[in-house]
């Protein structure tokens, strides 16, 4: 089996839900060989720091040009662009909560549901997510892991066309909370 970045056995966990695979790997969503990956976007859809910079650099300026007429996007919603020159075909830009907003978990779950719906609309089979909002935007890692993996589980339990959902963790600090949540599903 061909391994992607971050797929050493110690850095990868997986579970099957309704015949669909959910994996946790260490790596960057922008490096994954998937149909689409999700970006935790700003409401104005400007590709700023972090993954936004990686998307701009690796995917090219055309991605921002595609996003400009789609903005603004309210919290909890998601839009799709091409992935430019990256391995993926699409990027799903999901706008989630920021910095201790009220109803943080509910808003994060809504953004996840929207991202998964956009993936289904595009016929995506393999989808990757970063830990949504847990970096710069201050979503606590435990809350992030719970909201993401429970939402993914609930989605895959239905009539999903997705074959695989991958959560790509950029560093080891997230592995514990995400692994514990995956094992609890």
C-alpha positions, 0 to 999 in steps of 0.5 A: 500500500502506498503511504502518504506523508505522515503515515508511519504506523505510530503516527496513524490511527484508523477506524471503520464506520459503516464501511468507510475509513476514518484515519488520523495522520500526522501531516499537512492537508495540503500534501495529501493525495485526496480528492479534496481537503478542507481549509478553516477559512475566514469569512472574507475568504482571504487566504491569510496565514498558516494553511492559507499561505500554504494554499496560496504558495502551493496552489497558485494565485488562481485560488484566491481569484476564485474565492473573491466573488464568493465572499463573504461566507457566514460562520458555519457555511462552506464553499468550494474552489479548485486546488490549483496546482496541488494534488487535490482537485478541490478545496472546501473552505469552511468558516468556523468560530473564532476565539472563544465565541459563544456556542463554539462547539455548535458552530464548529459542528455546523461548519463540519456539516457544511464541509461534508455536504460540499464534499458530497455535492462534488462527488468526493471519495477521499477528504482530508481535514486539518484540526479545525480552528485549533491553531490560530483561532483558539478552538481547544484541541479536546473540543475540536477533536470531539466535534470533528470526529463525532460529526464525521461519524454521524455523517458516515453513518448515513448514505455518504459517498465518501470512502475515506476521511483523513484528519491531518494533524500538524504536530504531536500535541493533537495526536492524544486528544484525536486518538482518544476521541477516535477510539471512543467512537 
